[in-house]
């Protein structure tokens, strides 16, 4: 038994020892591994032993067809465009997002600040294991099997402070949440946002008319993720008054009582009117007695105009942070609804309905703004119509940011997009909102008459395939792979190119590495 298969068997036995895998299942998998036709097939068989997770989630895993071919980025000259400046371009990757993510790892490992995805939970599927299209339902096993390796790769792309958002419907939310718990860790769960996507009921529904979707939010490392909050509103600021003409300006009262009860902070307070006040049962005062007296001396406790109210600390508007902590329920008046999104897309696409259920631009703009900075790198590997790209561009316009997007979309043909979704919708939308023109130079779409284009450049690359055994001059992997598409300067010698391709493109075949495995492989290569 060679080294690879020994390691796979050893890993299965460790899983048995950790009570993750049943001994009988491990024994069967071990036999199949030893009888596999090649190492690639052995790796795929061993991966079946990872579907029993600590959360108890189990699904019938579908295996994507193994291959020895190498996937790589090939520039699409026809769809790419430049604004003539030196600013870094945005990027659209056309192809299977599994291979796109594997290639993106070569350049962007630990560099992506925000990921947003809207996976095909109701329609469509991805990968070799589920041959369906946008008109067919995707089964839950296929959904989870498709998402699992892509989330593993997405986690490696995220920076240590990065976050990922995932839109999902009511039917699949619980299952996908469990899958995220497994990949990102339950402690890195931040919140589930409820988006009110519809503003009127569908009266034909027999029981309930669904009006919302969920958005899961996970951090790569919750200790390092920082929420920027939402801009303060006039409504929020209007709650601050100054009934005692405090020279420090507008203020509002805060609650002095908190729970759970801490006995050292339970004491009697006498108001200016002589009233005796204790904290409610099970509560205590948030300030120690000494600290409370300091607040009183500094006129930071409000007892009411008559001096007989329950004491409340003053919170001054000048002292609050400039941003508001976001709530987890977002209504359509704040972030738009699905019909708004559809009308916008029709205006951009010349009145045609080419894509169903696009997301709202204000919704995605808010998600992007909550985390990262004005220079963030944002990834969407289920790009669909390209809403994430337009949302980022709109946000940059609003706050002067320099965020960049990377979008990935499979070019799957449908009845309304005979050339594929990526060609007929995603690329065309980006071209029109960034330049104000169609690819043919025309401007005959409603959006261009009402809005100024956002500007910027777009690099479009296709996920291409080359046989790793092809040694024909001009057709081998070393000839066709363009290192500059990976942020790499042009190599001076073929020896340098060969070494770089061999080190970086093995994972773009079938390997799904963890962070630890990648570090070990890089250290081994550096020591050679």
Buried (B, 14 or more C-beta within 10 A) or exposed (E): EEEBBEBBBEBBBEBBEEEBBEEEBBEBBBEBBEEBEEBBBBBBBBBBBBBBBEEEBEBEBBBBEBBEBBBBBBBBEEBBBEBEEEEBBBBBBBBBBBBBBBBBBBBBBEBBBBBBBBBBBBBBBBBEBBEBBBEEBBBBBBBBBBBBBBBBBBBBBBBEBBBBBBBBBEEBBEBBBBBBBBBBBEEBBBBBBBBBBBEEEEEEEEEEEBBBBBBBBBBBBBEEBEBBBBEBEEEBEEEBEBEEEBEBEBBBBEEBBBEEBBEEBEBEBEBBEEBEBBBEEEBBBBBBEEEBEEBBEEEBBBBBEEEEBBBBBBBBBEEBEEBBEBEEEBBBEBBBBBBBBBEBBBBBBBEBEBBBBBBBBBBBBBBBBBBBEEEBBBBBBBBBBBBBBBBBBBBBEEEEBEBBBBBBBBBBBBEBBEEBBBBBBBBBBBBBBBBBBBBEEEEEBBBBEEBEBBBBBBBBBBBBBBBBEBEEEEEBBBBBBBBEBBEBEEBEEEEEBBBBBEBBBBBBBBEBBEEEEBEEBEEEEEEE
